[in-house]
Amino acid sequence: MLFLVVALLVLGVVLGAVAHVPVPVSVAAGLAIALWLAVFAARERLSGHRSGRPGHHRGGLR
């Protein structure tokens, strides 16, 4: 429950900050974050195929 309260508080602060900057700045920041997440996801997906970590299984819980 505490995690939910903190998450909503952080979301409110972030949305409040976005409301005070011009739209092009918000769009540019959103695109930068989306690109960063896409690169991160691609690197994680590619590194998962070569991973030799113990206990790292494809297909979820066993």
C-alpha positions as CSV (number, residue, x, y, z in Angstrom):
1,M,0.0,0.0,0.0
2,L,2.8,2.4,0.8
3,F,4.5,1.6,-2.5
4,L,1.2,2.6,-4.3
5,V,1.0,5.9,-2.4
6,V,4.7,6.7,-3.2
7,A,4.2,5.8,-6.9
8,L,1.1,8.0,-7.2
9,L,3.0,10.9,-5.4
10,V,5.9,10.6,-7.9
11,L,3.5,10.4,-10.8
12,G,1.8,13.6,-9.6
13,V,5.1,15.4,-9.3
14,V,6.2,14.3,-12.8
15,L,2.9,15.3,-14.4
16,G,3.0,18.6,-12.5
17,A,6.4,19.4,-13.9
18,V,5.4,18.4,-17.4
19,A,2.4,20.8,-17.2
20,H,4.7,23.8,-16.7
21,V,7.0,23.2,-19.7
22,P,6.2,23.9,-23.4
23,V,4.7,21.0,-25.4
24,P,7.7,20.6,-27.7
25,V,10.0,20.1,-24.6
26,S,7.6,17.5,-23.2
27,V,7.5,15.7,-26.5
28,A,11.2,15.7,-26.9
29,A,11.7,14.4,-23.4
30,G,9.1,11.7,-24.0
31,L,10.8,10.6,-27.2
32,A,14.2,10.5,-25.5
33,I,12.9,8.3,-22.8
34,A,11.2,6.0,-25.3
35,L,14.4,5.7,-27.3
36,W,16.4,4.9,-24.1
37,L,13.9,2.2,-23.1
38,A,13.9,0.7,-26.6
39,V,17.7,0.5,-26.6
40,F,17.7,-1.0,-23.1
41,A,15.1,-3.6,-24.1
42,A,17.0,-4.5,-27.2
43,R,20.3,-4.9,-25.3
44,E,18.6,-7.0,-22.6
45,R,17.0,-9.2,-25.2
46,L,20.2,-9.8,-27.1
47,S,22.3,-10.4,-24.0
48,G,19.7,-13.0,-22.8
49,H,20.6,-15.3,-25.6
50,R,24.3,-15.5,-24.6
51,S,23.7,-15.4,-20.9
52,G,25.6,-17.9,-18.8
53,R,24.1,-16.8,-15.6
54,P,23.1,-19.7,-13.2
55,G,19.3,-19.9,-12.6
56,H,18.5,-17.9,-15.8
57,H,15.9,-19.9,-17.6
58,R,13.9,-18.9,-20.6
59,G,10.1,-19.5,-20.2
60,G,9.3,-18.1,-16.8
61,L,9.1,-19.9,-13.4
62,R,9.9,-23.6,-13.0
